[in-house]
Amino acid sequence: MNRGEMEQKIVDTLSKNKEAAGSYISLIQSKVAEKTEQQLKYVLSHTTENIFLEACAGSGKTEVVGLKTAYEISKWYSKNKGIAVLTFTNEATDTIKERVKLFSGLTTLYPHYIGTLTGFIHGFVAQSFGYKYFKHKNRGGDTSYRLIDKNLDVHGNHWLKKYKLPYMNLNSMGPDVYANQIYYNYKINDFVIYYSENYKLPLKEYYQLTEVQEFIQNFRKKNGNNQLLGFDFIKKEIKKVKQTFLTDGFANFEDINNIAYYVLKKNVRIASLIAARFPVIIIDECQDLSWIEINILNQLKDSGSTLHFVGDLNQSIYEFKDANPATTKDYLSGFKRYFLTDNFRSCDSIVNTSNKLLGITLPIRGLAADKMGDKSVCYLEYHDLTSLNQKYLDFLERNDIPFNRSAILVRQQTLKEEFETNSKESIHPILDALQLWIENTPKSRKLALELASKHMQRWFGGAKTRNNYYCPNAIDSVYRWRIFIKDFLEGCSAVSDLVKFDGINYSTWYKNFNNHFLHIIQEAYKDLLRFDSEKRDFKDIPKMISPRGTAKVRITAYNTTDRINLVSIHTIHSVKGKDFDSVMVVSSRRNAGSGHWKQWIEKELESGRIGYVANTRAKYSLVWGVPVLKKEEREMLEYYGFKRAD
């Protein structure tokens, strides 16, 4: 079937059995004509085959899933069974629903289901049938499970004390553990103790901890019985409490998945009923599936459902949720494969660098316009985040890239918070205040007074409050304090050495400032003296030095909060599915964890995939913000296609 025939078949099917208006047919024709041959082939693929649609970043897969679903619905005749399209977020659900309604012309989608995977597993399996297998108390006909967060604190939730787990705090020095913090992992056949998202421990590993073994050996010795507190005994006691938790109608997120898995595995009839209700299941973002979720879906497949997995294993970045691309890849080995290899989001330079970094060999093309030429993929080196912010803003301005279509991406929440703090704080408060003062607008001068007063109040013993320009406790007049700050900035701006910024490094400027400081502050203080209840000797104030790592850095333009806030700051995990004209991906300073740029070139690790997700958010401009590089590190980045941005 050639392209024209594929297009016609899809348009005819979408218009079938409808008194389609000419405007609707025209819309469908134009939408179908936009699609690539790869996209059309998947839309026409058989729903009787298990399929893996391997869709690269920016390939328009959400649109294709919407079109595929609408195409199949238009051929659907059954009123009591339908297609299930499963997503991971409500936002993705809404987007696909909109696409399906647009392409199908329908206002109601029943008997089909478009919703989250969680909603599907909970609603159609665990909450509907779980009570039959876990001795639910069934109070007043309510057989549902109340979802309890694993992080729920017992303080303020004293009812949890009933479900305190035995032998989890043997020396009474650690935290108690409750049933909401533990769940069974079928993959490893053991309970997992949840302390935090970054610290989870299988029960077997907990049992082998040195402090636990020391307690057990002492307990056995004291009681003269070497068989006491064996692993099987402790596991059995913990299981009793967990069972009570479930019997009382409580469950954490993992419990619900386990209940669904157990129900489908235990009762083939239930699995067959659900498979008959949803003979076709399409899973969007399949790379985010956990082991247990894959096995739940597999139970439905074995009972008659056809599965279509749609996604990009190179974007699997949820190891902490037990999503493993190797597991998914192995499961999909028997599925028929279709491909989407055209990236409509990013230009070819960004695609080539992103692929090279991760070792991707598929022939992926970047189809966005190449507006930046050899500046499409760049790097900026930094000593401090404030100067990096400013460098990126200058880069955007030089290249006419809107701030509101740009983003700063970081791996860790802590680095995001540091950036946000740096957008409000200045590490060069007097220098920045002086630059703002010279700008001479009402807004810039107000900010200059705030910056300068916040720093200068330290010379006066500190202020109780940030209000009134941080007026020190010993100063009787807020008004005179503000005049003093104004006079100080006026005195600085009258010194030619202090208003030279172009081509001057921070060390030179601070040296000049120290040379003139005493005279300027003494002159400004003359009118404040009678409002000060303490005697001052400004000779005791330590000389100002350039902050660490900035001495030889050239002075950059001041960093106002208003300008910084125009460039949004996000964690990489929070921008999956989004795009920006320009992205600056910022590396942490130390090569530890998955937030450092050297980890983003590790092809086999999740950190490499995290870097890939960040890189492929960029449309025209990808910038890496990296700590100052050594010669060989610079050569390494340039090997991958990066150019200096400044």
N, C-alpha and C positions, 0 to 999 in steps of 0.2 A: 504494500500500500504506500503510495507516494504522499508527499506532504499535503497536496491539495485534497486528496481523498480522505486523509486523516481529519483535516479541518472540517470538511463537509459532513463526515460521519458524526463528529462531535456536535456541530451546530444543529444537524437534523434531529439528533437524539434529545438535545436540550429543548428543542422546540416541539417535540413530539407530544401529541395528545393535549396540546394547549392551543387556545385561540390566541396565538401570540401576536401582539401588536408589532407593527413594522419597526418601531423604535427599539423594542426589546430584541428583535432578531438582529437589527443593526448593531446594537451594543454587544451581543454575543459574538457576532461575526468579527467585530474589531478586537475583542478580548482574545478570542481563539487565534486570530491572525498574528497576535503579538508573541505567541508562545513558540518556543524552539521545538525542533523535531524531537529532542529528548523528552521534553515536557509532554508533548502530544502522545508519544509512545507510551508513557506511563499512564496517562489518562485512559488510553484504550487497552491497558493491560487487563488480564483476566482476574476476576475476583475468586476464581476457583484455584488459583496458584498462590502459594506463600511467597511473598516478594519482599526484597530489601531494596528500597529506593535510596541509593547513596547520593546524598545531595550536598554539594560543597557549600561553604559559606556564601551568602548573598545570591543563592541560585533561585530564589523565588518559590521555595518549596511550600510555604504556607498557601500561596495563591494556587499552586498546583494541587495540593491536598483539597482545597476548596472546590476546584474545578472537577477533580476526580470524583469527589463525593456527590456533587450536583449531577454529574454525568450518570453515575450508578443509580442515584435516586430517581432520575428521570426514566430509568428502565424498570423501576421496582414496582411490583404489583401486590405483594403480600401486605396485609394490614396488621398482622400480629407479630411480625419479625422485621428486623431492620439492620442497618449498618451502624456500628459504633465507631466514632472518631474520638480518640483519647489524647488529651494534651496534658501538660504539666502545670499550666497556669490558667487562671480565669481570663486573663488578657488574651492569651492564645485561643482559648475557647471562643471568646466573643468575636475575634477576628475571623476565625474559620466559619462560624455561624453566618457572619455578614457576607462572606464570599459565597457560601452555599446558597443563601437566599438570593443573592444577586444573580448567580449563574442559573439557578433553577427556576426563579420567578415565584417560588413558594413562600408563604408567610408562616406556615407551620411545618415542622420537620418530623413529627411523629409518623411512624413508629421508630424512627431513627434516633440515635443518641449522640449528641456532640457535647462532651464535657471532660472534666479532668479524670485522669486515671484513678486518682484517689477516690473521687466521687463514685466512679464505676465500681471499684473493688469494694468500697464500704457499702454502697447502696444496694447493689445487685447480689452481693455474696455475703460479706461478713455480718452486716446488720440484719439481713433477711433470714439467714440460716444459722448463724454462729451460736445462738442460744441453745440450739438442739444438741450441741456437742460439748458445751462447757458449763453445764449445770446452772444456767442463769436462773436467778430467783424468781424472775417473771412477776414483778410486783404490779398488781392491777392490770395485767395484760401488757405491760411495757417490757419488751424483750430486747430493747436496744442497749448499746454500750455507750456510756458517757466517756468521751475522749479526754484523758488526763495527760497534760504535758509532762515530759520527763524532767523538766526544770522546775516544776512546781515545788515551792518551798513549804516545808511542814509548818513553819512559823506563820500563823494566820490560817493554816489549814490543818487544824489539829486532828481532823477525822483521819488523816493519813497515818496517824500513830498506830492505828489498828493493823496497818499493813507494813509495820517495821520488819525488816528482814533479819533473821537470826544469824549470828556468827559473821557479821559484816563489819563490826567495830570491836574487835576482840580485846584490844587494850584500852578501850574507852577513851582514846585520845584523838581518833579520827572522826569523820562525820558519820552519822547513822545513815543507812540506806533503806529506801522504802520500795514497795512493789512497783510503783510507777517508774522507777529508775532501772528496772531490769526487764529483759526480754529474751526470748529464746531465738537463737540463730540456727536455722535448719542447715545452713551451708557448712557450719563447723560442728553442729550437733552439741551445742553448749549454750548455757545462759551467758548473756553479756551484761556486765554492770556498767551503767552509764553515770559517770561523774560530771562530764561536760562534753561539748562537741569535739574537743581535742583530746579527751582522755576517756577511753572506753576499754574495759578489761574483761576478757573471757573469765568465767568462774575458775577454770582450771589454772589460769595464770595467777589469779588472785590467791588461790589455795597454795601455790608454790612460792608466794612472796616470803622473803626471809622473816619478816616480823610475824607473819601468820604461822609459819612453821615453828618458830620459836615458841609462840604461845601454845600451839598444839602439843609440842613435845613436853613443855613444862606442865601442861594440864594432865597429860597422860602419866607423867612421872608422879605428880601429886596424888593422882587417883589410883596409881598402880595398875593401870590398864592401857596397854599399847594399842588397843583397837579403837579407843575413843576418838570422836571427831574425825572420822574418815571422810574422804571426799564424797563418796556416795551418800553418806548420812547427811552431810551438810547440804548437798544438792537436793536431796529429798525434802528436807525441812524448808528450804527456800521455795521449792516447788509448791508446797502446801500453802504458803502465804500467798504466792502468786495465784494459785487456784481460787483462794478466797476472794482476792481482788477481782478476778474475772467473774466469779459467781455472783458477787455483789453488783455486777453491771458496770465495772470500770475497765478501761483498757488504754494503753498508750498507742501511739501511731504504729509501732512495729507489731504490737499485739494484734491489731486489726488485720494487718497483712497476713500474719501467721494464722489467724482464725480463718481467713479466706482460703489460704493455701491448704490448711488442714481439711476444711469442708469439701473442697473440690477433689482432693486426693482420697478422702474417705468415702465420698458418695458420688459415684460415677453418674448416677441419675441426675443429681443437681447440676453437675458439670454439663451434662448433655442438654438439660433444659435451658441453661444459659447460652450454650453454644447454638441451640436451635433458635433462641430469641435473637441472637446476634451472630449470624453465620459469617459475617465479614467484619473484622476489627482492624482499623487503621490506627497506628500509634505514631504520633508526631514526636520529634525529638527523642527517638528511641535510644540514643546514646546515654540518656539520663536514667535508663531503667536499672534498678538494682537486681541482684540475683533472685530475690524472692519474687519480685514483680515479673521477671521473665518466666519464672516457673509457674506463677499463677496463670499467666497468659498461655503457657505451654499446656497446662491442664485443659484449657478451653480448646486449644488447637487439637489436642489428642481426642477431644470429644466432638470435633466436627467443624469448629470455626477455622476460617482462613485468616491468616495474619499478614498485614502489610506493615513492615517497619520502615519508617521514614526518618532519616537523620544523617548525621556526620560524626563518625566515631572519633574524628580528630578534634571534636569539640566536647569530648567527654571530660568534665571537670568537677564531678561530684563524687570523688572517692570516699569522702566522709559519709556519704549516704550509701556506700557499697555499690556504686556504679563503676563497673570495670569494663573498658572497651574490649579487652581480650576475651572476657566471658561472653559479651554480646557478639563479638566477631565469630567466636566458636559456635555459638547457637545458630547464627545466621548462615553457617557454611552450606547448609542444604537448601537455602532459599534461592529463588531466581533473582538475579540482580539487574536493576536498571540504574542509570546514572544521570545526574544533573551536574555538568562540569562547567557551566557558564556562570561566572560571578558578575552579576549586574551591579553589585554594590561598590566594588573597589576597582581602581585602575590597575592596569597590568603590572606596573612596577611593584605595587603593594602586594599583589597576588604572588608574583614571582619570589619576592623576598620571604613572604609568609610560608610559601611552600618549601623553599630551600631550607628555612630554619627548622621545619618539622620533618623534612625528608619525604614530602609528598610527591609521588611520581605520576599521579593522574594528570592528564592534560587539561588542567584548569585554566580558563582564560578570564582575565579581568576586562570587563566591557565598559566600565565607567570611563569618562573622558580623562585623558592625561593632561591635566591643566597645569601641573607643576614641573613637568620635565624632570631634570635630574635632582630636583628638590622634593620629589614625591616621597622619598624614604630618607629620613635624616636622623641625626642624633645631636643632642645638646648635653654638654657636660656641666656638672654643677658641684659647687662647694656647699651651698645651702639652698633650702627650698624657696626662700624668698627671691633670690636672684634667678633661680630656675623659672619660677612663675613669670617673672618679668621678661626673661629671655623668650619664653613661649609667646607671651603677649606681643612682644616686638616682632617675632616671626610671623604671627598671624596678621599683624597690621601691614608688614612689608609685602605680604602675599595676598592681601585683600580677602582674607578668609574671615567670615563673620564669627564673633565670639560666641554667639548663641547657637552656632552650628559646629562648635568645637567642644572637646571634652578632655579632661585629665583623668586617666585611669590608673588605679593602684591595686595591688594585690591585697594588702592588709588594711583592715579597718583602722588600725593605729596610725598608719601612714596617711590615710585619708583625714583623720582627725588632726594630724600634725599639719597637713596642708591647709586645712580650714582655719587652724589657729594662726598659721603664718600669714593667711590672707587678712587677718585682723590685727596681728601684732607686727611690729617692725623690729628688726635686729639693728637697725641704724636710726633710732628714733629722732635724734637731733638733726642728723643730715637730711632725713626724709622730711622732717618738719620744716627745715629751711627751704628745701625745694618747693614744698607746698606753699610756703609763705611768699616766695618769689613769684609763684604763679599768679597770685593776687586776684583771686576770685573769692566771693563770700564763702563758698563751700570749701575751697582749698585752705583758706585761712582759718576757718573753724576747725578743720581737721588738723592743721598745723599746731594750733593751740592745744588740742587734745593730746597729740603725740608728744609735744615738748613738755607739757605739764605733767604727764604721766611719768616721764623720766626724771624731770627736775625736782619733783616732790621728794625724791629719795635724798637729795642733797640737804633737805630741810627736816629730816627725821621721819618722813612719811605722812600719809593722809589717812583719815578714818574711812573715807568714802571716795568713790570715783566721781561723785557729783561735784559740780562747781569747779571743774578743771583740777581735780585732785588737790584742792587747797589744803596745805599742811595744817596740822592742829595748832601750831604756834602762831599762825598768821591770822590776824583779827578781821581782815577785810578781804572777802572773796574778789571784790571788784579790783582792789589794788594788786592782788595776786595775779589776776588776768592781765592787768596793765604791765606788770613786771615781766611776764612771759612775752608779751608783745614787744616790750623794749629790748629784751634779750635777743629775740629773733631779728628785730630791726638792727641791733648792733652787729649781729653776725652778718647780715646781708650787706652791711656797709664795708665789709672787709673783702677786698677783691680775691684774696687767696681762698676764701671760704665759699665763693660762689662760682668757682671754676670747677666744672664737673666733667666736661668732655675730655676723654683720654687720661683722666686722673684715676689712680687706684685708691682704694680705701685707706691704705696705710699712710699715703702722702696726705690725704685730706685730714685724717685724725691728728697727724703731726702738726699740721697748720692750725688746726682747731686748738690744740693744747697751747700753742704759742700765743694765741690771742685770747684764750678763755678767761683768764683772771681779770684782764682789763674790761672785757665786755660785761661780765657778770657784776663786777663792782660798780660800774656805771649804771647798769639797770637797777641795781639794788638800792641806790640812793633814795629813790622815792618809795621804796617798800620798807625801809629801815624802821620808821616809827610805827609801823603796823605789825612788827615782829616782836614777840615777847622773849625771844632768845637772842644771844649774841652769836654772830657768825664769823668764822674765819675760813673763807673759801680756798685758802692755800692748802687746807687739809683734804680737799676733795681729790681723790685719786685721778690721775690722768686717764683720759679715755683712750682705748685701743680698739683697733678693728677686730670684730668678732672672729673667732677661730675659723680658719680656712678662707677668709676673705681678704687678707692683707694685700695680695698681689692682684686681686680681681679689680677690674675697672668698674667705676661707679656706674650703676644702671639707674634709669629714671625711677622716681619714687613709685611705690607700690600701693595704690589706693584700693581700699576694700571694694569700692564701686566697680572698678575695672576687673578685679579678680573674680568677683561673684558672677560676672558675665560668662565666665568659663566654668562650667559645672564640673564637679569632682565626684567620681564614682568608683566603687570597687568593680573589679573585672566581672565578678559573678553577677552583678546587678544589671549589666548592659547586654546580656545575651539577647540576640534578636534585634538590637538597635543599631543605628548607624549614625555617623557624624562626618562632616566634610573633612575635619582634621581631628586626629587623636594624638595626645601625648601620653605614652605609657611610661610611667615613672618607676624606675628601679629603686629598691631599698639600698642603703649604703653598704650593708654587710652582705656577703655571699652566704646567707643562711635562709633556709626555707625556700618557698616558691616565688618570692617577691623580688629576687635579684635577677638581673638580666642574663647572667651566665646560666641560670636555671631554665631560662626560656629557650635556650638552644639545645636542651637535653631532649633528644627526639623520642626516647622511649619512656619518658616520665610524664606524670600528670602536669608538672610545671611547664613542660614544653607545650602541652595542649592549652594551658592557661594563657601562655604568651600568644599562641595562635588565635585564640578567641579574641584577645585584646587587639591584636594587629588587624584582624579582619573586620573590625568595626569601622575602620577608616575608609573614606571614599576617595579623596584626592591626596591627602597628606597624612603620612604616618611618621611620628617623631618618637624616638626613645629618649627619655631623660635619664642619664646615667651618671653616677659619681665619677669624678675625674679619672680618666683612663691612663693606663700605661701604654707605651708604644705598641706592644704586641696585642693588647686588648683593642686598641684602635684599629689595627690591621685586621683583627678578627671580625669586628663589626663591618668594616668596609668590604670584606670578602663576601658578606651576605647581601651587600647592596646598599648599605647606609652611607650617606654623605654628611659631612659637617654642615650644620644649619647656620652657624655663625662664623 
